Amino acid sequence: MKKNTRNSLADYIADNQYRYYYANLSNNVQNAYDKLLKGYMKHTDSIVIRVSSMDEAWLIHQSLCYDVPEVFFVKSVRGSYNPLLSTATVYPEYRFDYETCFNILRQMEKRTKAFIQRIAMLSEWERVKQIHDFITRNVTYRDVEAPYSHESPGVLLYGIAVCEGIAKAFKYLSDRARINSLVITGDAFDDSNQSSNATGHAWNIVFVDSTPYHIDVTFDYSVSSGAISRYDYFLL
């Protein structure tokens, strides 16, 4: 029997993880991203990064949270900027202590391992479809006062989430199924009411045979019923 050799939070990050936002940063900003991620995974109380402004530090944090769904435990960040040194000191607020985070990541891996193994030999298109169906059949859309409804564990461990949590869970599973995907955010409108106000929304772009497509698992969940999945927003 193969033993679990995970010794730290960082060991639970997917191998060869697709990081779209990281790839679009300059080399200097990538260095700050790497340092911020390393600090988060060690539960560091304060992290100093070299950036041009506090706004840039915030952008790096957002990019990291969309690229790496394993950092669900970072609840918020605050910081200060030193213009003389061109550095920002970031103070993360963590949702859980280190041991709790480790156990949640271990449970997420355990809960999804058989599913990932089962779809490993399928085509890219079929792997994406299986991930889509796995989520739509195992989640209830619910915005609750819980520390996981906007994060990947909400879907994968507790079966409840909002659009952001669903998009991050899709990214988590895609990384492990060797599918390149990214979390994107924007606005959603009610098609039945063209004058309706836009509401914030999150979904994914996924690459199938190197072609990017939009996929909105939340919207497909909303039109699906029980074990019957709909594909109105699948690979658009």
C-alpha positions in Angstrom: 0.0 0.0 0.0 1.4 3.4 -1.0 1.7 5.7 2.0 0.7 9.3 2.0 3.9 11.3 1.8 2.3 14.8 2.1 4.1 16.7 4.8 3.0 20.2 4.2 0.2 22.2 2.8 2.2 22.9 -0.3 2.5 19.2 -1.0 -1.3 19.2 -1.8 -1.0 21.7 -4.6 -1.7 19.9 -7.9 1.4 18.8 -9.9 2.0 21.0 -13.1 -0.9 23.2 -12.0 -2.1 25.5 -14.8 -1.6 29.1 -13.7 -3.0 31.4 -16.4 -2.8 34.6 -14.3 0.8 33.9 -13.1 1.9 33.3 -16.7 0.6 36.8 -17.6 2.6 38.6 -14.9 6.1 40.1 -15.5 9.1 38.3 -14.0 9.4 40.7 -11.1 5.7 40.3 -10.2 6.0 36.5 -10.6 8.7 36.6 -7.9 6.3 38.4 -5.6 3.5 35.9 -6.4 5.8 33.0 -5.6 6.8 34.6 -2.2 3.2 35.3 -1.3 2.1 31.7 -2.1 5.0 30.3 -0.1 4.0 32.5 2.8 0.4 31.5 2.6 1.2 27.8 2.5 3.3 28.2 5.6 0.7 30.3 7.4 3.1 33.2 7.7 1.7 36.1 9.7 3.4 38.8 7.5 4.9 38.6 4.1 7.1 41.2 2.5 7.0 41.4 -1.3 8.6 43.8 -3.8 5.9 45.5 -5.8 5.2 49.0 -7.4 2.1 49.7 -5.3 -0.4 48.3 -2.9 -2.8 47.9 -5.8 -0.3 45.6 -7.5 0.0 43.5 -4.3 -3.8 43.1 -4.2 -3.8 42.1 -7.9 -1.2 39.4 -7.1 -3.3 38.1 -4.3 -6.4 37.9 -6.4 -4.5 36.2 -9.2 -3.1 33.7 -6.8 -6.5 32.8 -5.3 -7.9 32.1 -8.8 -4.9 30.1 -9.9 -4.5 28.0 -6.8 -7.8 26.8 -5.3 -5.8 25.1 -2.5 -5.4 28.5 -0.8 -9.1 28.4 0.3 -8.0 29.1 3.8 -6.9 32.7 3.2 -9.9 34.6 4.3 -8.7 38.1 3.6 -5.5 40.2 3.5 -4.5 43.7 4.6 -1.2 45.4 4.0 1.0 48.5 4.1 3.3 49.9 1.4 6.8 51.4 1.8 7.5 53.6 -1.3 11.1 54.1 -0.3 11.8 50.3 -0.5 9.1 49.5 -3.1 7.8 46.8 -0.8 4.4 45.8 0.5 3.9 44.0 3.8 0.9 41.6 3.5 -0.9 40.4 6.6 -3.1 37.4 5.8 -6.1 36.4 7.9 -6.4 32.6 7.9 -9.8 30.9 8.2 -8.4 27.9 10.0 -5.2 26.9 11.8 -2.5 25.0 10.0 -3.5 21.5 11.1 -7.2 22.0 10.1 -6.1 23.2 6.7 -3.9 20.2 6.3 -6.8 17.9 7.2 -9.2 19.6 4.8 -6.7 19.3 1.9 -6.2 15.6 2.8 -9.9 15.0 2.8 -10.3 16.8 -0.5 -7.7 14.6 -2.1 -9.2 11.5 -0.6 -12.7 12.4 -1.7 -11.8 13.0 -5.3 -9.0 10.5 -5.9 -11.1 7.7 -7.2 -13.0 10.0 -9.5 -9.8 11.4 -11.0 -8.4 8.0 -11.6 -11.6 6.8 -13.2 -11.6 9.6 -15.8 -7.8 9.6 -16.4 -7.9 7.7 -19.7 -10.8 9.6 -21.3 -10.5 12.2 -24.0 -10.2 15.9 -22.9 -13.7 16.6 -23.9 -15.1 13.6 -21.9 -13.0 14.5 -18.9 -14.4 18.0 -18.9 -17.9 16.6 -19.2 -17.3 14.2 -16.3 -16.1 17.0 -14.1 -19.1 19.2 -15.1 -21.5 16.3 -14.2 -19.7 15.5 -11.0 -20.2 19.0 -9.7 -23.8 19.5 -10.9 -24.9 16.3 -9.3 -23.1 16.8 -6.0 -23.7 20.5 -5.1 -26.5 22.6 -3.8 -26.3 26.3 -4.6 -26.4 28.0 -1.2 -24.8 31.1 0.1 -24.4 30.4 3.7 -22.5 31.9 6.5 -19.8 29.3 6.3 -16.1 29.6 5.6 -16.3 27.3 2.5 -19.3 28.4 0.4 -17.0 30.6 -1.8 -14.2 28.0 -1.9 -13.5 24.6 -3.4 -14.1 22.6 -0.2 -17.7 23.8 -0.3 -18.4 21.6 -3.3 -16.0 18.8 -2.8 -16.5 18.1 0.9 -19.8 19.7 2.0 -21.9 19.8 -1.2 -22.8 23.5 -0.9 -21.4 26.5 -2.7 -22.0 29.7 -4.7 -20.7 30.4 -8.2 -17.2 31.3 -7.0 -16.8 28.0 -5.0 -18.1 26.0 -8.0 -15.7 27.7 -10.4 -12.8 27.0 -8.0 -13.8 23.4 -7.5 -13.9 23.0 -11.3 -10.4 24.4 -11.4 -9.3 22.0 -8.6 -10.5 18.9 -10.4 -9.3 20.1 -13.9 -5.8 20.6 -12.6 -5.7 16.9 -11.4 -7.3 15.7 -14.6 -4.6 17.4 -16.7 -7.1 19.9 -18.1 -6.1 23.5 -18.4 -8.8 25.8 -17.0 -9.0 29.2 -15.3 -11.5 30.9 -13.0 -12.9 34.2 -14.5 -15.2 36.7 -13.0 -17.6 39.2 -14.6 -21.3 40.1 -14.7 -24.4 38.1 -15.3 -27.7 39.3 -16.6 -31.2 37.8 -16.6 -32.0 36.9 -20.2 -35.7 37.2 -19.6 -35.3 40.8 -18.4 -32.9 42.8 -20.6 -33.2 45.8 -18.2 -32.2 43.8 -15.2 -29.1 44.9 -13.3 -25.9 42.9 -13.6 -24.8 40.7 -10.7 -21.3 39.6 -10.0 -20.6 36.1 -11.3 -17.8 33.5 -11.6 -17.3 30.7 -14.2 -14.5 29.0 -16.1 -12.6 29.0 -19.3 -11.4 25.5 -20.2 -9.1 24.4 -23.0 -10.1 21.3 -25.0 -7.7 20.3 -27.7 -6.0 23.6 -27.2 -9.2 25.6 -27.9 -10.6 27.8 -25.2 -14.3 27.6 -24.3 -16.5 29.1 -21.7 -18.1 26.7 -19.3 -20.6 27.8 -16.6 -21.3 24.9 -14.2 -23.3 27.1 -11.9 -25.8 28.0 -14.7 -26.0 24.4 -15.9 -26.7 23.3 -12.3 -29.5 25.8 -12.1 -31.3 24.3 -15.2 -30.5 20.6 -14.3 -32.7 18.3 -12.3 -31.4 15.6 -10.0 -29.2 13.1 -11.8 -30.1 14.7 -15.2 -27.4 17.2 -16.2 -28.1 20.0 -18.7 -25.4 21.5 -21.0 -26.8 24.9 -22.0 -23.6 26.6 -20.8 -21.1 23.8 -21.7 -18.2 24.7 -24.0 -19.5 27.9 -25.5 
